Amino acid sequence: MQLVIGNKNYSSWSLRPWLGMKVAGIKFDEVAHDLYAPNALAERLQFSPSAKVPVLIDGDIHIWDSLAIAEYLAERYPAAKLWPQDIVARAYARSVCAEMHAGFSALRSTCPMDIRQKHPVVMTPALQADIDRVLAIWHDCRSRFTGHGEFLFGHFSWVDAFFAPVVTRFVTYGITVPAPLDLYMNAVLALPAMQEWMADAQAESSVAA
Ligand SMILES: N[C@@H](CCC(=O)N[C@@H](CS)C(=O)NCC(=O)O)C(=O)O
């Protein structure tokens, strides 16, 4: 399998499947796509019908959406347990991933992922509402499903991969979270795969247009 990803400093959508696959030990070839290269759009259209990344290529199959990739991999590698095993926890996990996938527009637009930099946060009511909702989700998951694990559903799941870009945004924009949610952020940041992604982001030179 190949996973085509955007710039590691900026591509929050690419981080999700990449992190899930790395943590689960699913083998793949990484194909880097520079979103800011002059011919980037034409290049993307050759492998992505939506002209967006990430794209998972598995033989003849191209899957061009991070949530669809997550579902495909969970079906193809059930032993990786990328969704929680319990049906209630799994439904909840899918709900929060879908909510993250479809919402949080103020967080996305005001605080785009930028791992290399630190920026002051420009707080707005809409951004505060998105942050409050993220914290409510994390608190709720930890109260109901974490058990003795470090992650939102105990062991690492797609939910943590979907919230990993939020964790990096909180660091970039100096958004502090109340204890014990800081421990959750630290657990995500300490993942060896996350460390690898962030080191690669530091080494990139392309700058967002
Ligand atoms: N719903 C898509 C969104 C992917 C997306 O927006 N990717 C950005 C990079 S992070 C992209 O390809 N942008 C290029 C463009 O919008 O032209 C997913 O979940 O994979």
The ligand as a Gaussian input file, in Angstrom:
#p B3LYP/6-31G(d) Opt

LIG

0 1
 N      -12.075000      15.336000       3.710000
 C      -10.706000      15.202000       3.265000
 C      -10.027000      16.557000       3.348000
 C       -8.607000      16.504000       2.860000
 C       -7.991000      17.885000       2.675000
 O       -8.643000      18.938000       2.747000
 N       -6.667000      17.859000       2.405000
 C       -5.922000      19.081000       2.137000
 C       -4.513000      18.956000       2.674000
 S       -4.455000      18.874000       4.425000
 C       -5.774000      19.227000       0.648000
 O       -5.587000      18.265000      -0.055000
 N       -5.838000      20.462000       0.178000
 C       -5.653000      20.770000      -1.190000
 C       -6.769000      21.593000      -1.762000
 O       -7.718000      21.886000      -1.036000
 O       -6.693000      21.938000      -2.921000
 C      -10.029000      14.125000       4.113000
 O      -10.514000      13.844000       5.206000
 O       -9.058000      13.506000       3.688000

